[in-house]
Amino acid sequence: MSNTESLSVELKQAFLRLIAQQTGLVIKEADQDNLIETILVRIKFLKFGSPESYYQLLKSPTIESNQEWQKLVILLTNTETYFWRDKGQFNTLKEYIIPKIIQQQNNYKTIRICSAGCSTGEEPYSLAILIHTILPDLENWKVKILGIDINKYALETAKKGIYSSWSFRNINPDIKRDYFRVINNSYHIDNRIKKMVTFQMVNLVNDSFNKQNNDLKYLDLLICRNVFIYFDYSAKAKVLDKFYDTLKPLGYLITGHAELYGHNLSKFETKVFPESLVYQRRANNLILKTPPLVSLTSEVKSEAKSEAKFPPVKNLSLDVLQKSRPSEQEPITATFSNTQKTNVAIDIWSVDYTPINIIKSQENTKFQKTAQEVITEVEILLQKYDYVLAIKQLNNLLKIHGNNFKAYYLMAQIHANIGKYEEAINYCQQALAIDYLSVSPYYLLAQIAEEQGNLVEAKRILKKIIYIEPSSIRAYLDIIHICKKEKNKKQTIKMKQVVINILKQLSPNTIIKDYQNMTADELIIKLETELNDYLL
């Protein structure tokens, strides 16, 4: 192919195989058009003559290839996270797992924990705060928490330990008061917590854990949530074996709900707690011939009762969201750099931070950018938290394309991220004036209303989304979350039953992107289990 307008079916499949081989990531069919657009933009930026040339760059074992993979990973992975994401699992850690580890390690005074797929660091810092809160003689212990991720730019943010209010999502205000310092509207993690956590770039699929430093060995606890959903079966099995090897006997593994459904977990003992499944490496070499079958309903009470024999710990209120919210950002499809580099070997990732100049003249098309190219550049700037330049780019775009829905929506996202909610609301309204049937601004408005404590308004907006999209599972799940906060048991039960009825109309293997990429059947099981527990 001499141009980059499209990819052949064969070459697209070759890219998909190469990405899976290098990263373990499986690009689902619904996301493949975005992947193709990403590849084409990369080809244009690097001034390759054909997609085949770009494919050969990715395939070659060179420094330039490694640099390109590091950037491509940003476009393929989701960095959305926040503190105490998944309240149920953190409750399980607080009430059962961490106390048990403390009991097991009391003679050695060491605890080793890894957060895999840690993104921008909220999860490992949350773990550090939890341990700091419940371990009474912490000064006598050596606690090591390692955060690992394939995205080096996310890790750079994690190492800084500086976050916006959007990373908290209604957690107990005492946590923000006791463990963060507010400087220029940003939250800086306390040094007591920061020194407990280190970060390292690791490719879970291709890197050998044995070649890493000793931080990735003899772990008491390994948490890997919302990562396996991106892997194919063989990659999951490969990583699961690595996790088993890096855990010490009786070490614990926690994953996202139903992420390991259908996999052989015979090397682990599966423990069922009221709010989470936990896998524990067996104390000896005994391996079952067949994977254990876990009942999500009948075994919960007995298992939880037997596990709840540990010494009591300090009470820590975790007033956080009940479920994980999906990212508001759509897949990113371009690069942020404004300068076209012709010599890839010299400086493949040199970035020009000069605000973009959109040239209206049709005579000079060499450096002319389309509105879509500007939008995709801004989306990558958001991944790097470069809000100042992103706003400048969008302002320049809106001067020429004043009716661009996505530009207004991105403006709303940015201002929400930095806590300027009134400006964010205004930009949402301008986006809706262009496309009043688009639900994305409504979701953001609902999140802002909830952040401001206006639950009534948040529910009103979510009901409007349901009016526009009657089968919007995410809107129903968000309403359920709010009803739980309001302690409205009747409405919570009603909404869960509505969602179950919607899910039953879908194919059992339909992927529900609005909730951790579970299948319809998996989400039905989860909701029915919660209903059974709720009605007891």
Disulfide bonds with the S-S distance in Angstrom:
none
